[in-house]
Amino acid sequence: MIAEFALALLWLAAALALLQLGLGSYALTVRGAQFLPAVRPVAVAQGVLVAVSFALLIVLFVRSDLSVKLVAANSHSLKPLIYKISGTWGNHEGSMLLWITVMGLAGGLIALLERRLNDRTLIATLAGQAFVSLGFYAFLLFASNPFERLNPAPAEGNGLNPLLQDPGLAFHPPTLYIGYVGLSIAFSFAIGAMVTRDVGPTFARAMRPWVLGAWIFLTLGIVAGSWWAYYTLGWGGWWFWDPVENASLMPWLAATALLHSVSVLATRGALKAWTVMLAVVAFSMSMVGTFLVRSGILTSVHAFAVDPERGSFILALLAIYIGGALALFGLRASTVTEGSRFHLFSREGALVMNNVLLVGILGIVLMGTLYPLVTEAFGTKVSVGPPYFNPVSAIFVFPMLVIMAVGPLMRWRQDNGKKLINLMAAPALALAVALALVVLFAGDIAILPLLGLIFAAGLAVASILPLWKRNLRRTPAHIYGMVLAHLGIAVALAGMAAESAFNTEKLVASEIGQTHTVGPWSIELQGIDPIAGPNWTALEARLVTRYGDSATQTVMNPQSRMFSSPPTATSHAALLTRWNGQLYVVLGEEGDDGRWQLRLWWKPFVPLIWYGGLLIGLGGILALVGRTARDLRRKDQPEYEPVAAPADPKPVGGREALA
């Protein structure tokens, strides 16, 4: 009865979403204004019902109720508890129910907490959120029912894909989904503001926490997914330009541009039309990513579905949502006023240029992702990978890094540039020193890694300059957030460039007792032993490693695992991390001559990639906390009105430069 009750709750939640849309739309008319207060409780109730439905699906997985088709196809009674729970969303139907659950809860939170928008704009936003939700409810109830029964129930389940039996499954998909759904909220805010012609600073301040929260979760989700693939797949790489990887990168690029644009609108009253358009584009990219992952047109280790009919359903939703939003934007564009003016040489100008470059990178990634699909439809298979993405993206990335270094040091409205030149001397010196060190010690190095290393050094120094001559104890938290996020980009860029420039790989066939070298490491294979895990068996190697001339020895244990449900062989890499890099070892198969295949990598400074990603996420969290606290303090104050820049700007390092 649990499955039937959960399905009934899902139908009730869908009915409430329909009521929320209809009631909200009618409340915006002259005759229905008295119904404005009724929309909030409906949104809250919808969120509660869908959340309970999803919680009951988790219960079904934990209990291994094999009479439910989804549980039988994706679980096993002997599977560890953590994988029973995370397996709830490690499949197509469960992941879509998680999606709509987060969307429903987000709508309920907006209804409960949002008090800055006027009632009409808020109700229009909730109606827009219900409109988006209805499509996904229909998708679940008519095309992907997660509570479908099996009769008779099988004796045992098929189990979860072994590549997904990792703690990363408990973190990576939920964080990405919260990010995607956060962009749907920004989309709904934009729709609501256009419907009521209320695009202004108040609208931007209401939308900004949701955009920032979505960006934080997208960042952490991408970082977690990169790390998960790095150590789980055994391929030794952290990013492959896989179409499904690009499916998460594209919304992140659009969300980054939107985050900067909405901050300008909230703070200075400018970029109104640009902010609304970016909100539409950001959600469009999350829908495109959803279509790619669930349409069956991609073959990937982490594509969820192979059913073209489901892909057609999502494609139809994409056309309705995005086409409708663009049509509304076209109708309302003339009513979205220009907003406050600013000079090109100003912080607003720098943010606009950076946003244009981000959109350029987004276009490159989108084209490289879709082009092979288009050509395959016409009978020609092509592969688009790093030889395209890396150099073409670099055309936009490096100018963006320069603007990222300079922009936070500029004044709003207009800057004279004199103070800026003096401040940029330190990053320029760091860049020159990095160039000299790389030339002296790195030897022959490709141009892109070289540029990455030296630009990382310059950006790292420039990122902390906004704190120059400030009272650090009184500096707002969102300023520290900006500094940490930009510093994180520099750290991650240094890790990417170092891994690309100095990575050393060796594939060997080793006898027991034989020693091999890779980079500064010596590695001796001392033995292979069989072991058993909770739901797998494995052959585990015992490797004794030594760094350089050090007498210290460290044991590494890479494994070749075999899962029985479903029968699958996987590699479990062994990693050894030092301050200057990471030793990465994968155990292969035994040859006919009794020798074992070993794949060895020495990856200098590669952990900086994920340390940088965590810094970016931490910076976003600090900015969110700081902005939220600041908005709460100002909630009873009159709305901000932009003022003209002073005739004699104060020094760049002053408080007013970064308010």
N, C-alpha and C positions, 0 to 999 in steps of 0.2 A: 504493500500500500504506500510505501514511502515514495516510490517513483511516480505513482498516479497523483499523490498529493502535491509533489513538487511540480509536476506538469500542470496541475490545476492552478497553482500559484503563479506559474509562468504565464498562463493564459490571462489570469486576473491582472498581472502586471502589465501585459500588453493592452488589455482593455482600459486600464488607468492611463496608459500613455496616450491612447486614442482620446480618452476624455480630457486629458491635459492639453492636447493639441486643440480639440474642438472648443473647450471652455476658454482656453487662453485666447484663441482667435476671436471668439465672440466677445470676450471681455474687452478687447481693444476697440470695439465699435462703440458708437455713442449710446446705443440702447443697452449694451451689455456691461457697462462700466461697473455696475454693482457686483459683478462676479469676479472682479480682480482679486479680492482676498481669498477666494476659494481655490485658486490655482496652486498656491503654495502647499496646502495639505495634500493635494492629490499627488504632487511631485514627490513629497516625502513618503507617502504610502507606496507609491510605485517602487521607489528605491528599496524600501524594506521588504516588499514581497519578492522581488527578484533576488535580493541577497539571501533570503531564506531558501529560495529554490536552489540557488547555487550551493548553499551549505548542506542541503539534503543530498545533492549529488556527491559531495565529498563523503558524506556518511555512507552512501551506497558503495563508493570505492573502498573505504576503510573496512566495511563489512564483507567485501568481495561478493556482492550480490550478483551472481553470474546470470541471473534471469534478465538483467538489464544488458542489452546488446552492447552498449558502449563500454561497460565494465568488463564483459567477457572478451571484447576485442582488444582491450588495452591494459588489462591487469591480470594478476595471478595471486592465488591465495598465499603463496610462499614469499611473495615480494615484500621487502622491508617496508615498514609503515611510512617512512618519509616518501617513498616512491609511490605508495598507494595514494597519498594525499596529493603530491605534485603531479601524479599521473592523471588527476582529474582534469587538468588543463594541458596535459601533454598530448592532446589529440584534437581533431578538428572541432567536434561538437562542444566538448568541454571548454576549449579555449574561446569559442564564440560566446558561450554562456558567461565565462569570466568577463569578456569584453562588455556585454550588455549589463552585467552586474555592476561593474565599475562605472559605466555610464549612468545607470539608474541611481547609484549612491551619490555620484557627483551632482546630478540634478537635484537630489534631495538636499545636499549640503548647500547648494546655491539658494534653494528656497528657504532654508533655515537661517543662513548666516548673512546673505547679501542684503545690506541696508543702504548702500551708497547710491544705487541707481534709482531713478524715479520708478514708480510702480508700473507704468506702461512699458517701459523698456525692459524691466525685469520680467514681466509676464510674457512679453514678446520673446525674450531669451529662453524662458522655460518652454514656451510653445515650440520654438525652434529645436530645442533639445529633444522634446517629445517626437517631433517630426523625424529627426535623425534616428531616434531609438526605435520607432515603429518599423523601419525597414529591417533592422537587425532582429527584432522580435519575429517579423514575418519570415525572415531567413531561417531562424531557429525552428519555429513551429511548423513550417511547411516544407523545409528542405533539409534540416539538420537536427531533428528531434533528439535531444540527448537522453531522453527517458524511454526510448522505445524498448519494448519487452521482447524476449526470446522464449519460444515455447516449442519444444522443451529446452530447459536451461542446460548448457554443456556441463560436463563433470569438472572441467578446469578451464581457466581463461588462457588466452593467447600470450599474455604477458606484455610488458612495455618494451618498446625499442631499446636495446641495450645502450645505444648512444645517448639516450635520454635518461638513463638510470645514473644520475649524477646530481649532487646537491645544487648544481647550477640550474636545474629545471625548477627548483623551488624559488629561485630568485629572478632569473633572466626573463621568462615570459611575462610574469606579473608586472615587473617594472616597465617593460616595453608597452604593455597594454595600458597601464595608467598614463604613460606618456601619450599614446595614441588618443585615448579618451580625453585627456586634457586638451588636446588640439580640437576635438569635437566641441568642447565647451567654448573655446575661443571662437570657433566657427559659429556657434549658437549666439554668443555675445554679439558678433559682427552682424548676424542676421537680425537680431533684435534691435540693434542700434540703427540699422538701415531702415527697418520697418517704421520705427518711430522718429526717424531723422534726428537721432540724438548721438551723433558721433562727435565726441569731445573728450576733454581731459577726465571727466567723471567716469565715462564709459571705459576709458583706458585704464584708470586706476582700479576699477572693478575687475577688468579682465586680466590685468598684469599678474596677480598672484597665480592664477590658473595657468597662464602661459609659462611663467617661471617654474611652477611645479611640474608641468608637463615636460619642460626642457630638462629639468633635473633628472626625472625618471628616465627619459629617453637616453640621457648621457650615461647614467649608471647602468641602464639595461644594455646599451651597446658595449660599454666597457666589460661588463660581466659576460656578455656573449662572446666577445673577442677572446677573453681569458679562457672561457669554457671550451671553445673550439681549439684553442692553442694547446691545451694540455690533454684534451679528450680524444681528438681525432688522430693525434700522433703524426701530423703532417709537418710539424715544426714551424708553422706560420701563424700569424696573428690576424691577417686580413687577406682575402683572396679575390675581392671584387665579385664575389658570388652575387647573383641577382637578389637572393633573399637577404644578404648583408646590405646590399644597396637599398633594399626596401625599408630598412630602418634608418639608414643614413640620410635618405632624401627628406623625410619629415624632420630630422634633426637639423639639417641645413636650413630648411624653411622656418623652423621654430626659432633658430638662432637669429635669423633676420627679423622675424616678428617680435622677438623679445626686445631687441634694440629699438625697433620702430615704436612699439607700444610705450616704451620708457620715454622716448622723445615726446610722444603725444601726451602722456600723463604729466610730464614735467614742464614742457614748453608749449603745448597746444599746437604742435605742428605735425605734418605727415599723416593727416587724417585719412585720405583716400588710400595712401600707400599701406597704412596699417590694416585697413579693412581688407584690401586685396591680399595681403600676406596671410591674414587669418584664413581666407578662403583657400589660398595655395597650400598652406601648411596642412589643413585637413584633407585637401585633395591628394597630397602625397601619402598621407596615412591610408587613404582609401586605395590608392594605386598599389601601395605595399601589400594591403590586405588582399587585393585581387591577385597579385603575383603569387603570393604564398598559397592561396586557397583555390586557384582556378584550375590546377592540373596542367598548366602550360609550362611549368618549370620542373626540372628534375634536380633535386637538391637534398642534402642530408637533413635539412630542417624545413622542407616544404610540407604543409599539413595535409593537403588533399590532392586527389588525382581525378576528381569528378568535374568535367567541363560544365555540367549543368549548374553546379554551385557557382562556378566562376562566372557564368552568364548572369546569375542572380546578382552577384556583387557588382558586376559591370553595369547592370541596369541601375542599381542603387547609386553607383558613382555618377552615372549620367544624370539621374534625377537630382541628387544633392548638389553637385557642382554646377550642372547646367542651370538649375534653379537659382543658385546663389549668384552666378555670373549674370543671369538675366536681371535679378533684383538689383545688383550693383549697377548694371547699365541704366536701369530706370531711375535709380537714386543718385547716380554719380553727380548730377547737376546740383543736388541739394547738399552734397558734402562740401562744405566751404574749404577754401585753401588752407586756412590755419595761419599761424604766425609765420612771418617771413624770417629768413636767416641767410647769412652770407655763405658762399661755398667754403671759404676758409674759416670754419667754425667746427665746434663739436658735432652739431647737427649735420653739417656737410660731410664730415668724416664718417658718421654713422650711415648716411645715405650711400656714400661710395662703398663702404664695406658691405652694406646690404645688396647693392648691385653685384658686387663680386661674389657674394654668397649665392645669389640667384644664378649667376653664371656657372658656378660649380654645380649647383643643382641641375641646371640644364644639361651639363656635360654628363653627369651621372645618369640622369633620366634617359638621355639619348643612347648612351652606351649600354644601358640595361634593356631598353625596348628594341633597339636595332636588330639584335640577333633573332628576336621573336618575330619581327616583321619579315625579315629575309627568309626565315624558316617557313613562314606561311606561304611563301612563293616558291618553295622547293629548294632553297639554298641555305645550307648551314654555315654559319660563321661564328667565330669565337672572339669576343671582345674582353680583354683582360688588362693586366698592368701595362703592357706596351702602349695602350691607348689612354687609360685612366691616369697613370702617373704623370707623363709629360704634359698632357692637355690640361689637367687640373692645376698643375704647377703654374701655368700662365696666369691663373687667377689667384692662387694661394699666396704666392710671395708678395705681390702688391698688397693683398689683404693684410698680411702680417705687418707690413710697413705702416699701413693706416691704423692697425690695431695698436701698434706701439705709440703712434703720434696722437691719435684721437683723444684718449682720456686726459691728455695734458693740455688740450685746447679749451678755450672758453666757449660758452654758449653764445649764440647769435653771430659773433664776429671776433676774430683774434688778429693781433698785429704781427705775430710770428717772432718777435724779437726774443722774448723769454723762451719760446719754444726751441729756438736754435741752440740756446745755451744748455737747456735741459737735455737735448738729444745728443750732446757731446758724449755723455757716459755710455749710452747704448752703442753709439758709433765706435767708441774705443773698445767695448766688449766684442763687437763684431770683428774689428781688425785683429784683436788678440786671438780670437777663435780661429780666424783664417790663417794666421801665422802658425799656430799650434798644429792645425790640421795639415798644413803644407809640410811642416818640419817632421811630424811623427807619423802621419797616416800614409805617406807615400802616394801611390797612384789611387785615385778615388774618383768615382763618377760624379758628374756635375750636380745631379739632384741631391744626393746625400751630402755633398760639400755645401750646397746652399742651405740645406736643412740644418746642418750643424751650426753654421755661422749665424743664420737668422735666429735660431733658437737661443743663442747666446745674447744677441742684441735684444730680442723680445723679453728674455728673462730679466734683464736689467731695466728695460723700459717699463715692464709691468709693475715694478715696485716704486717707480718715480711718483705716482699720484700721492704717495704717503710722505713725500719730501716736504720738510718744513711744516708738517701738520702736528697738532697735538694728538698723539696717537691714542691717548686715553679717551678723547672726545670725538674721535673719528667714527662716523656712523658705520654700522655693521655692513651695510650694502657696499660701502667703498672697499672694505676688506674683502668682501665677496668678489667684487670685480677684479681686485688685485690677484686673489688666489686663482680665479678662473683663467685669467690671462697668463699667469705664471704656469698653471697646469698645462696650457696649450704649448708653452715653450718647453716644458719638461717632456711632454709626450712627443713633441716634434724631435727633440734630441734623441729619444729612444728609437723612434722610427728611422731616423737618419743613420744612427750608429748600427742598428741591426742590419740595415740595407748595405752599409759600407763595409762592415767588418765581420759579418757572419761567416763562419767556417763550418762546412758540412763534410762528413766522411761516412761512406757505406762500406762496412767490412764484413768478412766471413771469418768468425773467430773460433778457435779451438779453446777448450777449457784450459786455463792457465796462461793464455796468450795475452800480451799487453799491446795496447794501441794508443796512439796519441791523436788529439784533436785540439788545435790551438795550444794553449799552455798546459793542457791536461794530459795525464797518462791514466789509462783505464785498463784494468785487468779483469778478465772474466774468470771468476773462481768457481762457478757452478750454476746449474739450473735445477730447481726443485719444484715439485708439484705442490700446490696449496689449494684450499677451498674457501670460498666466501659464502655469504648468506644465500645467494641464488646463482652462483657461478663457480667454476673451477678455473685454475690458471697454472701456467708455467711461469715461475718467477726466477729472474736472473739475479745472481749476487755479483755485483761489480764493485771493486775497490778502486777508488779514484784518488789521485794526488795532484795538487796544483803546483806546477813549476818544480822548484827544488825543495818544496816544503816536505817535512817528514810526516805531517798530519795526513791521515787517511780517512776517507769518508766512504761509507757503503751506500750504493744506490741499488734499487730493486725494481726495474721495469718489469711489466707483466704482459703476457699474452693470454687474454681471458676468453673463456667459452661459456656462453649463456645457453641454457637449455630451453627457455620459453621466452621468445622464440629462439630457435637455434641460430646463434650468431657469434662470430669470432670478432674480438676487438683488441686493440692495443691500449695499454695503460702506461703512458710515458712516465719516466722518472726525471725529476728536475732537481738541480742543486744550484742554489742562488748564492752569489757573492756580491759584494758591493759593486764590482765592475762588470757583472754579467751573469749569465746563466748557462749551465751545462745541461743539455737536453738529450736524453737517451731513450731509444725505442727498441724493444726486442722483437725480432722477426721470427721466421721459421727456421727449422733445422734442415740443413741440406743433406743430400744423399751421402756426402762424405763425412757426416757427423759434426760439421761446423755450423755455428749459429750466426744468423744474420743480425748485425747490430747497426743501427743508424745513429750517428753521433753528431751533435751540433754544439758549437760554442758560439753563444750569442752575446757579444759585449753590450752591456747597458740596456738590454731589451726590457727589463722590468720597469724602466722609466716610462714606457708606454702606458702601463696600467697605473703607476703612481701618478702620472700626469692626469689621467682620466679621473682618478679619485679626487685629485685637487680641483679639477673643474667642477665636479659634482659638489664638493664641499663649498666651493665658492658660491655656487648657486644656492645652496642651503643657507649660507650666511646672508646672502642678498635677500632671500625670501623672508627670513626671520627679521632682518633689519627693516625691510620695506613694510612688512605687516605691522611691526611694532610702531613704526613711524605713522602709518595710516590710522592705527587705532588712537594714537595720541592726537591726531588732527581731525578725528571724525566729527567733532562738534564745532570745528572752526569753519569760517566761510570758505567757499571753493577758491582755489588758486587762480589768479588771473595773471597771465604772462606780462612781464614788464619789459620796457626797452633796456638794452644793454647800456651800462654807464659809459660816458664819453671817455673816461680815462680808466681802462681796465686795470684791475689789481693784478698782482703777480699770479702766475699760473699755479704756484704752490699753495695759494691761499684757500681758505675754506670755501669762498664763493665759487671758485673754479670748478668744484666737484660737488656742489650741493645737489 
